[in-house]
Amino acid sequence: MFLSKLEILGFKSFANKTTINFNRGITGIVGPNGCGKTNIVDAIRWVLGEQKTTTLRMDKMENVIFNGTRQKKPMGMAEVSMTIVNDRNILPTEYSEVTITRRIFRSGESEYLLNKNICRLKDITNLFMDTGIGTNAYSVIELKMIEVILSSKTEERRRLFEEAAGVNKYKLRRRLSLKKLDEVKADLTRVNDIVSEVEKTVRSLERQAKKADQYTQIQSVLKEKEMELSEREFALFHRKKSEFKNEIAELLQSKDSIDNEIRNIELELINLRSKINEVDSELQKKRNELAKNSEELFNSQKNISVSEERLKSLKSNHTRIEQEINDFNSQLEDNQSSIDESKIEIEKLKTLLLQKENEINAFNEETEIKRNDLEFFRTELKKSNEEKFELIKLLNDKENLISNLKKEVENNQANIEKLNAKILNTTNSIAKTVGYIDNLVIEKEEAEKKLRENNLQINLREKEKAELEETISKLKSQELDKRTFIAGLKEKINFLQTLISNLEGISKGARVLLENNEWTKKNKNIFADLGDTQEQFRFALEAALKSVLNNLLIDNIEDLQNAISYLKNNDLGKASFYLLKNKNSKKSFLDSIISFSTKRKIKKISSDKNFVGWAKDFVETESKFKPFFEQILNKIAVVKNLESAISLSKMFDDFSFTTLEGDLVQSNGIVEAGSLPKEDETLFGRKQLLENLKKEFPNHEHELEKLVSEINSLELKLSEIDLRKLTEHEKLISNDIANIEKQISQLEFEKKKADEEIENAQNEIQELASKTKVIEAQLEEIDIEYQKLITTKNEIELNVQEKENHLKIFEEEFNHKTTEHNQRKIELERIKGQIINLENGINRSLQNIDTINSGVEKRKNDLIKNEEETNSILEILDETKYKLDEITLTRNKLIEEEKIISDELSKIKSEAQKFENQLNELRNQRQIVSDKIYSLELKENEINFKIENIIQHIKENYNAEIELKEFDDLDTFNFEEVAQEVQRSKEKIKNLGPVNLLAYSEYEEEKQRLEFLLKQRNDLIDSEKDLIKTINEINDTAQKLFMDTFEMIRQNFIKIFQTLFNPGDEADLMLEENVDPLEAKIEIMAKPKGKRPTTIELLSGGEKTLTATALLFAIYLVKPSPFCVLDEVDAPLDDANIDRFTKLIKEFSSNTQFIIVTHNKRTMEAAETMYGVTMQEEGISKLVGVRFEEIPEYNEPQ
């Protein structure tokens, strides 16, 4: 099998597709620095699945893609394919040629292909496992790996050996098996926990199932009794409801009858009020007619008075005219005789006339004043009468208004009384409703209090449950940790027991002597079993005592000789011994020769800051063995770290120093250091450690039992916390609260409705009272005005009477003055006439008679006119008097009619008041009936509520519909006894506590689950045993395979090392003792002739390279890799060593294909095929190849 072809595209500097064909033998790859030679090696690593970007000299994987140059763009993908010819069927596949491909894209996506089929990296890793090919195998070696292989860190070195031994697959199997074992243990722990829980659950469900059966029986009886009780209550409530409905119907009928009567009376009242209005209107009309009649009467009386006065005047004139006629006649008779006398008389008369004229003028002024006063008083009287009539009219209006307002006040007061009665009734109803509400609120508060207490209990229980669950969880976690710890402790004890029983870590010779009793019958002890130390110093003492731990203690020379003879005779190797007598003598001798200088050194070492103590002081042993430990550990100090140990060793070269991590710097210059050993790998105090662990084990088991007991106790306590009962109780209380709230809501609605009615009534009362108050205020104002008007009327009437009296006096005085004035005028005229007559009588004596006759005629005419006027006035006066009589009769008639109408109005009002009283009484009766109806409706609603509760209760509790049935025993049925039976059944159910009705099915399910889990647990236990057995088998197989391979590589390494160096040079491979070979360190010892380096790190670069090459080819002799890539490994070698190097490569090239990247010409000479790598185009690698076998032989010219 060999690498036949490598195809590179877009990988690093190989932008173009490059195919490299490899042949068997040696292939050299050459070229200047930076041309991309190592990129070929990286390509091989990368296609084999390398994941470390540092190994590929990159910071991230996408950078392996060609990044472009000035002339060429970057590529989006890199691809490498490697073809291997599988002609010896080393690879586990039927194909004779295997091609693996790896691609990566700039997006970060990558893929692997096996023979052009998509596969996983794991598939490629498994394909090359234990073949020597792989990213961690020895198929690719570069110069820096030489340092790694030869460094003090042995991990890389181990990988080479494991790859050669083919134990990787075993280690992988062991790792997977251990992982599987851990998973099985974890699963087993979980299953055990689950089984424990399920067992408890099954037991609990079994109890619950029995309780559920008991609950079902009680519930059946409860349902039967409660249905029986509910059906009869349902029927009884329906009967009561029917009775209430009948009573309500009768009351409604009665109310309708009362309403009809009220309507009839209201109609009568409306008619009466209409009549009252009509009569009142007629009365008002009569009063207006009466006022008009009074005015006509006044006018007629006034006209009569004026006419009578005029008649008096005419009568007086008539008398005067007659007198004048008589006088004229006398004058006619005496005219002649009195002419003379007349002249004398004229003189007298003239004097008298002058006097009379003066008197008349003065009298005229007085009369004019009287006339004016009379006219004024007449006008004032007329005004007063008009004012009086207006006032009477106004008084009538006020009386009507007062009457109407008083009537309105009475109506308002009646309505207020009705509304107050309604408010009183409604208030009583509200008081009852409020009482119901208060009771319900108290019930609700009590229920809410119970609910809060219940919720508090739930919260407390939930908190207690949460705390218990948290405590249980913590305890279970502790239990799991404790079980894991005990399992680990048990495993550790078994492991230590196995180590001690098998004498693991003890040298072959010592083990044989310990196991065999033929050489002695005494107890046999090795030094490792004689003492112990604290854990922190175990590694330090292990390192300090490492050289003597396998030594057997012998107390006499005879036993020592017997032991040595037994080993020699049976060819069983060698063993180390400690002779007790010698030890004691040595100890005594050493104590005697300790010098002052040594004590100073001890003092200085003890004062160092990194000094921990002297090793001998940390040993715990019997007093008889203490001297031996003191002797061995006399000059060994324990320090904190290796740096301090090395530093102190240089200063105090006759002392040895060990560290807490198990590193040792001996006084002879040997340094033992490396990784921290495992606790179980130590020999010193192993038996004591086992004993201590065995002593601790029961304590831990006891602690586990305590934890389990505490968990069981808490789980029992947790199971006793029953939240379901509290939750159901909460639900019942919540339902009660909801029902109470529903009732409260209904009652509050009714109360609100009643409050609104009261508010409306109060508003109406307030409005009526306000109106009444306004009306009463108006009445007071009107009454005041009315009284004022009465007073004014009386004053006006008194004023009118006074004015009439004054007028009468003034008229009498005026008439008297007028009469007197007329008389004076007449007398004046008479005097004038006498004078004229006397003056003219003298001149017209004869004509005077004619004049007197004419005067007589004139007077007669005046008398006729006077009589005519008198007759006319008498006629008018008679007519006016007649009219006055008619007006008086009419007035009397109107007064009578007014009284009749007023009496009729009073009668109608009285009748209306009777109807009002009847109406009020009927309304009171209707209110009583309404209250009874309301009370019955409340009872009916209560019954409906109870019926609804029964229906809801039966539906919620039994999912059934209750039907109305007829029962003959409703009146005799003992409801209380059945209710008590129901209550007793409920108490039984309550005493049962929470019941899981699904317990039957859950019990069966959990039981099946338990059986399944028990089966699973048994399977897991079997799996655990099988895995432990498999791990042991893998360990045995891998250890044997590794040790066999190691021994072969060791022999090969020694031979090849002497070939590469000189025959006398020393080299060897050593495994760390007393450690699992699969985990032990591999030490390389290389000592070229003439040199004695303490470590291989002190070798030169060329010596390191040859040593590593020797190791590599030693591995190839055991398990050759199909191909080997060497990247400038020969760089440190000189020409002589190069020849040895190439010679060795040529020897191995028959079995292994070598691909060497080199700059060395001698190495190039060894190559059969040569590839040159150049960069004709900047940044792009190009390959040029030549096979030397194809070049014709060159003959020098003769």
FENURBEL-V54467 format. One record per helix or strand of 3 or more residues. SS is the DSSP state (@ for helix, = for strand). FROM is the first residue (numbers start at 1). TO is the last residue. Records with the same first field share a line. If there is no record, write none. Layout:
SS->FROM-TO / FROM-TO
This chain:
=->2-9 / 18-21 / 26-30 / 77-85 / 97-105 / 110-114 / 117-119 / 140-142 / 552-554 / 577-579 / 611-614 / 636-639 / 656-659 / 1066-1071 / 1082-1087 / 1123-1127 / 1153-1157 / 1169-1177 / 1180-1187
@->37-47 / 61-64 / 121-128 / 143-150 / 155-165 / 168-334 / 338-501 / 508-515 / 527-529 / 535-544 / 557-569 / 580-593 / 596-606 / 615-618 / 623-632 / 642-651 / 679-681 / 686-720 / 723-843 / 845-958 / 975-992 / 999-1060 / 1096-1098 / 1101-1118 / 1129-1132 / 1135-1148 / 1161-1166 / 1188-1190
